[in-house]
Amino acid sequence: MNENVLSNKIQVVSIVNNFDTYNTVIRNNKNINHYSLTIFDNTSKNIGISTRYNSFINSLQPNDDSWIIFCHQDFGFMEDPLSKLCTLDKNFICGAVGAKLKRGLFVRNSKLFTYKRFFIGEIHQGDNSSDFRKNGKKLKKPERVETLDCCCIIVHSSLITRFNLRFDENLKFHMYAEDFCIYARKNFGIDTKVVQFECFHLGAGTPNDEYHESVEYVKRKYGLKKIISTCCD
């Protein structure tokens, strides 16, 4: 396949505040660096991720025909994702890891629950390092989830264009992925799936005050008592 044609099949969009990390994980990663790479430089001004992603979306042309991978600067592929993306239904939002509830009887802290949150999709997770541990349920086929983890959100350009999908810019650095999935499902009936990639994530986020404020904002927005997320709320 012509290299220019191949590069347009996938567009990788990242916000960067550490170019050493980005270069190691994405720019010099042979599994992904032959595709179109878009960088938003946040080293001098820390602009919200949703605003950055929407800026990219607004630049899409009506005839654009590509998978858009919105990913963190420290999220990396250990395989070329195109072979799996080419088999997917373009009418879903996809990602590498997500969360869902499963019904049953579960015991936690000596209490009985009728449901439990599961982390879907296996990932090599670091603790802000490359000392990885495997985390999540490995999948044999794509599986529906409630929401995606923000480390990797994959949407086909045609779906974005058809429904005018955008990220909520009130959510600058937290919960924008969860909101994106909930909004698409509630307003347009678009489901979200996790696809099993061989992948890794260097960082392990720590909830802060802004995170908890973002959780409460999303709850109020949709009238939810709880958000099913890879992060605890």
MOKA-V706696 format. One record per residue. N is the residue number from 1. PHI is phi in whole degrees, -180 to 180 (NA if undefined). Layout:
BEGIN
N/PHI  N/PHI
END
This chain:
BEGIN
1/NA  2/-56  3/-62  4/-66  5/-65  6/-62  7/-64  8/-84  9/-71  10/-134  11/-122  12/-106  13/-117  14/-140  15/-99  16/-120  17/-123  18/-144  19/-73  20/-64  21/-64  22/-60  23/-63  24/-69  25/-85  26/-120  27/-61  28/-101  29/-91  30/-64  31/-75  32/-135  33/-76  34/-88  35/-97  36/-71  37/-111  38/-113  39/-118  40/-110  41/-82  42/-105  43/-72  44/-100  45/-137  46/-87  47/-80  48/-57  49/-63  50/-60  51/-63  52/-64  53/-62  54/-65  55/-61  56/-65  57/-58  58/-66  59/-89  60/-66  61/-91  62/-57  63/-95  64/-63  65/-137  66/-153  67/-84  68/-102  69/-106  70/-90  71/-141  72/-67  73/-65  74/-111  75/-101  76/-130  77/-95  78/-103  79/-151  80/-72  81/-76  82/-62  83/-61  84/-81  85/-64  86/-64  87/-95  88/-89  89/-72  90/-76  91/-92  92/-114  93/-85  94/-126  95/-167  96/-88  97/-145  98/-159  99/-138  100/-151  101/-96  102/-125  103/-82  104/157  105/-114  106/-129  107/-109  108/-143  109/53  110/67  111/-112  112/-98  113/-125  114/-97  115/-150  116/-148  117/-83  118/-121  119/-90  120/-105  121/100  122/-82  123/-138  124/-86  125/-102  126/-100  127/-112  128/57  129/-161  130/-99  131/-87  132/-85  133/-131  134/-79  135/-136  136/98  137/-90  138/-73  139/-108  140/-91  141/-150  142/-55  143/-132  144/-66  145/-136  146/-77  147/-146  148/-103  149/-74  150/-72  151/-64  152/-157  153/-123  154/-124  155/-138  156/-78  157/-57  158/-65  159/-72  160/-60  161/-68  162/-64  163/-109  164/55  165/-69  166/-144  167/-88  168/-78  169/-75  170/-72  171/-103  172/-77  173/-134  174/-140  175/66  176/-70  177/-71  178/-61  179/-61  180/-59  181/-69  182/-64  183/-60  184/-65  185/-71  186/-70  187/-95  188/-131  189/68  190/-88  191/-87  192/-119  193/-130  194/-99  195/-112  196/-77  197/-112  198/-80  199/-152  200/-145  201/-140  202/-73  203/-89  204/-128  205/-71  206/-120  207/-58  208/-125  209/-61  210/-64  211/-61  212/-64  213/-64  214/-67  215/-60  216/-66  217/-62  218/-67  219/-59  220/-64  221/-59  222/-110  223/66  224/-101  225/-86  226/-148  227/-111  228/-85  229/-141  230/-70  231/-100  232/-77  233/-112
END
